[in-house]
């Protein structure tokens, strides 16, 4: 019998479209700028003075959007009961510890006011993620990711066309739309992953989902975001490895290997320069060896980490005006991020917080694919691929801990995995493993169910 998680949806099922639309508007007002591409390279690489001024900047529109999101989340939790959220295993305890440690960091934060402000925003996102996980299924979370990412991409392309900045054939061009090119790269990567997963999950409009995923891949290349592109390819490979049959994976691997070897055999050394340029997505590779200045930032951050290795400087409290000024002065360019999610977590919450964060991601990936093996549901494979994307992208980018959309989706997926009860449960998963390896698991489960059916009438007669 197929799991309810693996059945495609029908046309008659209702979606919470109002909730989807509200979340999309809130994300857009907080992070997007319609005129960003018109501002040019200065908007992509802000100066030290702009970064320092931005620490204490308060955007009225952003504050209204956050306040509306918080009110909407609380109202949704009260009005719509949904699935009951309870701690289910070590993943739930790890997440609670991470949130509690972030709140506790207010006691030793270097800038308590800044930490409190960041905790307020983080708390609103967590409450909104809990509301989504309680009200919607993981399949609907996949659709939310798809529709939001597609909407942001369409708005970004339209904005560049109307402003006259959409020039994909110009040397050095990077597609930005309404976000920094690296942020737009993450949005396109989410569209790619969600489009592929939605095409496997939904019964209708599969061609639209898969064509949109291909569109996401095309514009991901145009953003020239190397970290986002590499993380998306790894996540896509993980997803396909989970959902494809063994024969399909073998044929695909052999086909790619044969094609690559044939190109090397025919073109030889002439292919290598073009191949390197392709891997760099057309960007100048003169600074690739130094990771575009990241190593210098990491070295500077290491000196601060040595002073507070265990507890850090407080949640969101490291990049103060003083630290931005000091590090930017040594690096000769504006720096307000560690350019690594793990280093960002280390300077904020220390080794304790970093360990909890990594364990939460790894635990979520492990549980996603365990649930996928038990249910054969593409939605669980998507959650594992999405968390894999966050794991890989965090190596060279801080967006996982900075982007509102990524924080929200990560929290929603982890809450779904750690706090919601799933029908197949542990016994069904154990039965699946036994049947796959020893051929006896399903027989044991069927025998147990049969004994229960026999026992019930016997008990009633007594």
Buried (B, 14 or more C-beta within 10 A) or exposed (E): EEBEBBEEBEEEEEEBEEBBEBBBBBBBBBBBBBEBBBEEEEBBEBEBEBBBEBBEEEEEEBEEBBEBBBEBBBEBBEEEEBBEBEEBEEBBBBBBBBBEBBBBBBEBBBBBEBBBBBBEBBBBBBBBBBBBBBBBBBBBBBBBBBBBBBBBBEBBBBBBEEBEBBEEEEEEBBBBBBBBBBBBBBBBBBBBBBBBBBBBBBEEEBEBBBEBBEBBBEBBBBBBBBBBBBBBBBBBBBBBBBBBEEEEBEEBEEEEEEEEEEEEEEEEEEBEEEBEEEEEBBBEEEEEEEBBBBEBBBEBBEEBBEEBEEBBBBBBBBBBBEBBBBBBEEBEEBBBBBBBBBBBBBBBBBBBBBBBBBBBBBBBBBBBBBBBBBBBBBBBBBBBBBBBBBBBBBBBBBBBBBBBBBBBBBBBBBBBBBBBEBEBEEEBBBBBBBBEEEEEBBEBBEEEEEEEEEEEEEEEEE
